[in-house]
Amino acid sequence: MIDKKVLIADFKDDNNNYWPCPTCSKGYLVLEKDTLTSSETADSKKSHNHYAWEHEWINLVYSCMFKCSNKNCEEKVASIGSGYVEMEIEPDKNGYPERVYTEYFHPLYFSLPLKIINIPDKVPEDIKKQLYKSFELFFSSPASTINNMRSVIELILTHLKVPKTTLDKKRKKRVRLNLHNRIEKLDSKHDEIKELLLAIKWVGNDGSHTGKDITKNDVLEIYEILELALSELFENKSKEIRQRAKQINKDKGLK
């Protein structure tokens, strides 16, 4: 998973956030300064007429290009978002402190979505596509990202052959199972996965039904849980280690 601090940090024109390249995952995205343009919003410009106006009232929109630092890749990624101004104290040419107003930029969209978590190679394509949809929305709408992760869970359950419907004996017809009931129908061998999926579902409920504000930090916590579930299901590393431990215990040592 990408470092949390990197994912929630804003940037300015003289620094990079070290977002991993979404194409090669080896390099990081470097801002191409000559492509960065920013402008004040209409409401921000109007606020200059207020008697108490301060630089910190400024609201910006921006667009720019990033380039992968990996010489064998050099992927180009466009970004748009919002911006603001902060007052900072920096030494002048004589070493005396002076006020400096710096523009900071807050990404809302990347033309190639960042790979926020590791996706094992064996993950089915439909699940991968839904994951990338959630990545696209992460910066602009954390709540929508959570909703997309609920869709990822539905696809995982379908992959595990959990039925989508059940027979309603009273009405004598098949009815659709909700997400919670589908998770509960997981085979007992997937009890650990069930715990992980239920946790994602509960947070998804907060975003969809209660009106609770979902933050990027909330989403990143759920991404960590989802990443573990995908690893358990499609990489089987922990399963292989557990099986190896059982064999060593059975053999009472290495053989």
C-alpha positions in Angstrom: 0.0 0.0 0.0 1.2 3.6 -0.8 2.4 5.4 2.3 -0.6 7.1 4.0 1.2 10.4 4.5 1.9 10.6 0.8 -1.7 10.0 -0.1 -3.2 12.7 2.1 -0.5 15.3 1.6 -0.8 18.4 -0.6 2.0 19.6 -2.8 3.6 22.8 -4.0 5.5 23.7 -7.2 9.0 23.0 -5.7 8.4 19.6 -4.1 7.2 16.1 -5.0 5.0 13.8 -3.0 6.6 10.6 -4.3 3.4 9.1 -5.5 4.4 5.8 -7.2 4.0 5.6 -10.9 0.6 3.9 -11.7 2.2 2.2 -14.8 5.5 0.7 -13.7 5.3 1.1 -9.9 9.1 1.5 -9.8 9.4 5.2 -10.4 7.6 8.1 -8.8 5.6 11.0 -10.3 7.7 14.2 -10.7 5.9 17.5 -11.3 6.7 19.1 -14.7 6.8 22.7 -13.4 6.2 24.3 -16.8 2.8 22.5 -17.1 1.5 23.7 -13.7 -1.2 26.4 -14.1 -3.4 27.8 -11.4 -6.2 30.4 -11.2 -8.4 31.9 -8.6 -12.0 30.8 -8.5 -14.7 33.5 -9.2 -15.9 33.6 -5.6 -12.3 33.9 -4.4 -11.7 36.9 -6.6 -14.9 38.5 -5.3 -13.7 38.1 -1.7 -10.9 40.5 -2.3 -13.4 43.4 -1.9 -14.0 42.4 1.7 -12.5 44.8 4.2 -11.0 41.9 6.3 -9.6 40.0 3.3 -6.5 37.9 3.9 -4.3 35.9 1.5 -5.5 32.7 3.2 -9.0 33.4 1.7 -7.7 32.6 -1.7 -9.1 29.5 -3.4 -7.5 28.1 -6.5 -8.0 25.5 -9.3 -5.0 23.9 -11.0 -4.0 21.5 -13.7 -0.5 20.0 -14.3 1.4 17.0 -15.7 3.6 14.6 -13.8 6.3 12.3 -15.4 7.5 9.0 -14.1 11.1 9.2 -12.8 11.9 5.7 -14.1 13.9 6.2 -17.3 12.5 3.0 -18.7 8.9 4.2 -18.2 8.5 8.0 -18.2 4.7 7.7 -18.1 2.8 11.0 -18.2 0.0 11.5 -15.8 -2.3 14.6 -15.8 -3.8 16.0 -12.6 -6.4 18.6 -11.7 -7.6 19.8 -8.3 -8.0 22.7 -6.0 -5.5 25.0 -4.2 -5.0 27.5 -1.4 -2.5 29.9 -0.1 -0.6 29.7 3.3 1.5 32.3 5.0 4.9 31.1 6.0 8.0 32.7 7.6 11.2 32.3 5.7 14.6 34.1 5.9 15.2 36.9 3.4 18.5 37.4 1.6 19.9 39.0 4.7 18.8 36.2 7.0 15.9 38.2 8.5 12.4 36.5 8.8 9.8 37.7 6.3 6.3 36.7 5.3 6.0 34.5 2.2 2.7 33.4 0.7 2.9 29.9 -0.8 0.4 28.1 -3.1 -0.4 24.6 -2.1 -2.3 22.1 -4.3 -4.8 19.5 -3.4 -5.3 16.7 -6.0 -8.8 15.7 -6.9 -8.1 13.6 -10.0 -5.3 11.7 -11.8 -5.7 10.7 -15.4 -4.2 7.3 -14.5 -5.4 6.4 -11.1 -2.8 5.6 -8.5 -2.5 2.0 -7.4 -3.3 2.6 -3.7 -3.0 -1.0 -2.7 -1.2 -4.0 -4.0 -3.4 -6.2 -6.3 -2.2 -9.8 -6.5 -1.8 -11.1 -10.1 -4.3 -13.8 -9.6 -7.2 -11.4 -8.7 -9.9 -11.8 -11.4 -10.3 -9.0 -13.9 -13.7 -7.9 -12.9 -12.5 -7.4 -9.3 -9.4 -5.5 -10.6 -11.6 -3.2 -12.7 -13.8 -2.3 -9.7 -10.8 -1.7 -7.6 -9.4 0.8 -10.2 -12.8 2.6 -10.1 -12.4 3.0 -6.4 -8.8 4.4 -6.9 -10.2 7.0 -9.4 -12.5 8.4 -6.8 -10.2 8.3 -3.7 -9.0 11.9 -4.0 -12.3 13.5 -4.9 -14.9 11.5 -3.0 -13.9 9.2 -0.1 -17.6 8.2 0.4 -17.9 7.1 -3.2 -14.7 5.1 -2.8 -16.2 3.2 0.1 -19.3 2.4 -2.0 -17.1 1.0 -4.8 -15.3 -1.2 -2.2 -18.7 -2.6 -1.3 -19.0 -3.6 -5.0 -15.6 -5.2 -4.8 -16.8 -7.3 -1.9 -19.9 -8.4 -3.9 -17.6 -9.6 -6.7 -15.3 -11.4 -4.2 -18.3 -13.2 -2.8 -19.4 -14.2 -6.3 -15.9 -15.5 -7.0 -16.2 -17.6 -3.8 -19.5 -19.0 -5.2 -21.7 -17.4 -2.5 -25.3 -17.2 -3.9 -26.9 -13.8 -4.7 -30.4 -15.0 -3.9 -32.2 -17.4 -1.6 -35.6 -19.1 -1.6 -38.4 -17.2 0.3 -40.5 -20.2 1.3 -43.5 -18.0 2.4 -43.6 -16.0 -0.9 -42.4 -19.1 -2.8 -39.9 -17.2 -4.9 -36.3 -16.3 -4.9 -35.3 -13.0 -3.2 -32.0 -11.1 -3.4 -29.6 -11.4 -0.4 -28.1 -8.2 1.0 -24.4 -7.9 1.4 -24.4 -8.8 5.1 -26.3 -12.0 4.5 -24.0 -13.0 1.6 -20.9 -12.5 3.8 -22.6 -14.6 6.6 -23.1 -17.4 4.1 -19.3 -17.8 3.5 -18.0 -21.3 4.2 -16.4 -21.8 7.6 -13.0 -22.2 6.0 -13.2 -18.5 5.2 -14.0 -17.3 8.7 -10.9 -15.0 8.8 -11.9 -13.5 5.4 -15.5 -13.1 6.7 -14.2 -10.8 9.6 -12.3 -8.6 7.1 -15.2 -8.3 4.7 -17.7 -7.5 7.5 -15.4 -4.7 8.7 -15.4 -3.1 5.2 -19.2 -3.5 5.0 -19.8 -1.7 8.3 -17.8 1.3 7.2 -19.5 1.2 3.8 -22.8 1.5 5.7 -21.5 4.6 7.4 -20.8 6.2 4.1 -24.0 5.1 2.3 -26.7 5.3 4.9 -25.9 7.3 8.0 -24.6 10.4 6.3 -21.4 10.3 8.3 -18.5 12.1 6.8 -16.0 9.7 5.4 -12.4 10.9 5.4 -9.4 9.8 3.4 -7.9 8.3 6.5 -11.1 6.2 7.0 -10.8 4.9 3.4 -7.1 4.1 3.8 -7.9 2.0 6.9 -10.4 0.0 4.9 -8.0 -0.3 2.0 -5.5 -2.0 4.4 -8.1 -4.5 5.4 -9.1 -5.1 1.8 -5.5 -5.5 0.8 -5.1 -8.2 3.5 -8.2 -10.0 2.3 -7.0 -10.0 -1.3 -3.6 -11.3 -0.2 -5.2 -14.1 1.8 -7.5 -15.2 -1.0 -5.3 -14.8 -4.1 -1.7 -15.0 -2.9 -2.1 -17.6 -0.2 1.2 -16.7 1.4 0.0 -16.9 4.9 -1.8 -20.2 4.1 1.4 -21.7 2.7 3.3 -20.6 5.8 0.7 -22.1 8.1 0.7 -25.4 6.1 4.5 -25.5 6.3 4.3 -24.9 10.1 1.9 -27.8 10.4 4.2 -30.1 8.4 7.2 -29.1 10.6 5.1 -29.9 13.7 4.1 -33.2 12.3 7.6 -34.1 11.4 8.9 -32.7 14.7 11.5 -30.7 12.8 12.8 -30.0 9.3 13.1 -32.9 6.9 
